[in-house]
């Protein structure tokens, strides 16, 4: 039983670290908006 509790504790800590990293990315990283353009071949427009 102690090995199960240790395993669950390690998994919980790792999940907490991943969750904290995701929260840090959401709060500290701002996406830079930019325009996108993609050329479409004329053959696709004539369908």
Z-matrix of the N, CA and C atoms (Angstrom, degrees):
N
C 1 1.449
C 2 1.532 1 112.62
N 3 1.333 2 119.83 1 -39.87
C 4 1.471 3 118.59 2 179.08
C 5 1.525 4 112.78 3 -61.38
N 6 1.337 5 117.68 4 -32.62
C 7 1.464 6 118.69 5 179.18
C 8 1.530 7 110.52 6 -69.23
N 9 1.331 8 117.58 7 -32.06
C 10 1.465 9 120.63 8 176.79
C 11 1.520 10 110.49 9 -67.33
N 12 1.323 11 116.78 10 -42.63
C 13 1.464 12 120.42 11 179.18
C 14 1.524 13 110.12 12 -65.70
N 15 1.324 14 117.42 13 -40.89
C 16 1.461 15 121.25 14 177.75
C 17 1.528 16 110.21 15 -63.15
N 18 1.323 17 116.95 16 -42.73
C 19 1.463 18 121.31 17 178.45
C 20 1.528 19 110.82 18 -61.92
N 21 1.329 20 117.04 19 -47.34
C 22 1.463 21 120.32 20 179.43
C 23 1.524 22 111.19 21 -64.27
N 24 1.310 23 117.63 22 -35.64
C 25 1.461 24 121.01 23 177.10
C 26 1.522 25 110.91 24 -65.33
N 27 1.320 26 117.74 25 -43.70
C 28 1.468 27 121.32 26 178.86
C 29 1.531 28 110.20 27 -64.21
N 30 1.323 29 117.86 28 -43.56
C 31 1.460 30 121.17 29 177.99
C 32 1.527 31 110.47 30 -62.98
N 33 1.322 32 117.34 31 -40.75
C 34 1.462 33 121.34 32 178.22
C 35 1.520 34 112.25 33 -63.81
N 36 1.328 35 116.61 34 -41.66
C 37 1.467 36 120.17 35 178.76
C 38 1.524 37 110.41 36 -65.40
N 39 1.325 38 117.02 37 -43.90
C 40 1.467 39 119.94 38 178.67
C 41 1.527 40 111.50 39 -63.03
N 42 1.325 41 117.06 40 -41.59
C 43 1.464 42 120.55 41 177.57
C 44 1.526 43 110.36 42 -64.09
N 45 1.319 44 117.61 43 -38.06
C 46 1.460 45 121.47 44 177.15
C 47 1.514 46 112.19 45 -64.22
N 48 1.323 47 116.91 46 -39.95
C 49 1.467 48 120.86 47 178.34
C 50 1.523 49 110.31 48 -65.08
N 51 1.332 50 116.68 49 -43.79
C 52 1.465 51 120.37 50 178.39
C 53 1.525 52 110.38 51 -63.30
N 54 1.320 53 116.77 52 -43.65
C 55 1.458 54 120.76 53 179.90
C 56 1.529 55 111.00 54 -64.04
N 57 1.323 56 117.65 55 -41.50
C 58 1.465 57 121.14 56 178.15
C 59 1.525 58 110.89 57 -64.95
N 60 1.328 59 117.45 58 -37.23
C 61 1.474 60 120.44 59 176.31
C 62 1.507 61 111.99 60 -64.51
N 63 1.325 62 117.03 61 -40.13
C 64 1.466 63 120.02 62 178.22
C 65 1.528 64 110.63 63 -65.58
N 66 1.330 65 117.22 64 -41.73
C 67 1.464 66 120.66 65 178.47
C 68 1.532 67 110.02 66 -63.72
N 69 1.331 68 117.28 67 -40.40
C 70 1.462 69 120.87 68 179.00
C 71 1.527 70 110.75 69 -63.82
N 72 1.328 71 117.48 70 -40.75
C 73 1.461 72 119.87 71 178.01
C 74 1.521 73 111.36 72 -63.87
N 75 1.323 74 117.03 73 -41.24
C 76 1.466 75 120.51 74 -178.73
C 77 1.524 76 110.74 75 -65.76
N 78 1.319 77 117.83 76 -38.82
C 79 1.462 78 119.60 77 -174.56
C 80 1.529 79 113.11 78 -84.33
N 81 1.321 80 118.70 79 -32.30
C 82 1.461 81 120.33 80 -172.11
C 83 1.516 82 114.94 81 -102.03
N 84 1.319 83 119.78 82 -17.24
C 85 1.468 84 121.44 83 -176.65
C 86 1.521 85 108.66 84 -106.98
N 87 1.330 86 115.84 85 121.15
C 88 1.463 87 121.56 86 177.22
C 89 1.528 88 108.87 87 -103.16
N 90 1.324 89 118.00 88 125.74
C 91 1.460 90 119.16 89 178.09
C 92 1.522 91 110.60 90 -70.39
N 93 1.303 92 116.55 91 146.69
C 94 1.461 93 122.53 92 179.48
C 95 1.524 94 108.40 93 -98.86
N 96 1.334 95 117.96 94 110.41
C 97 1.472 96 118.98 95 179.21
C 98 1.527 97 110.63 96 -69.70
N 99 1.300 98 115.91 97 142.45
C 100 1.464 99 121.05 98 177.25
C 101 1.515 100 108.77 99 -150.36
N 102 1.303 101 115.47 100 157.09
C 103 1.456 102 120.14 101 -178.63
C 104 1.517 103 110.60 102 -79.77
N 105 1.316 104 114.09 103 146.45
C 106 1.458 105 120.11 104 176.77
C 107 1.518 106 108.27 105 -120.62
N 108 1.298 107 115.89 106 140.59
C 109 1.465 108 120.02 107 173.84
C 110 1.523 109 107.71 108 -139.79
N 111 1.310 110 114.07 109 140.33
C 112 1.454 111 119.73 110 -179.34
C 113 1.520 112 107.45 111 -137.16
N 114 1.306 113 115.68 112 128.24
C 115 1.460 114 119.09 113 -179.50
C 116 1.528 115 109.84 114 -79.38
N 117 1.327 116 114.91 115 138.46
C 118 1.458 117 121.31 116 179.70
C 119 1.522 118 107.40 117 -111.41
N 120 1.322 119 117.33 118 130.61
C 121 1.469 120 119.59 119 179.51
C 122 1.546 121 109.69 120 -63.41
N 123 1.329 122 117.20 121 143.61
C 124 1.470 123 120.61 122 -178.89
C 125 1.528 124 112.67 123 -59.58
N 126 1.328 125 118.95 124 -27.30
C 127 1.444 126 121.10 125 -179.01
C 128 1.536 127 111.29 126 -64.76
N 129 1.298 128 118.13 127 -30.69
C 130 1.468 129 121.07 128 178.60
C 131 1.529 130 111.66 129 -75.62
N 132 1.313 131 117.70 130 -24.58
C 133 1.453 132 120.88 131 -178.90
C 134 1.525 133 111.97 132 -78.31
N 135 1.311 134 118.68 133 -24.36
C 136 1.465 135 123.26 134 -174.35
C 137 1.520 136 113.53 135 -90.65
N 138 1.297 137 119.18 136 13.40
C 139 1.472 138 121.11 137 -177.57
C 140 1.510 139 111.20 138 -70.72
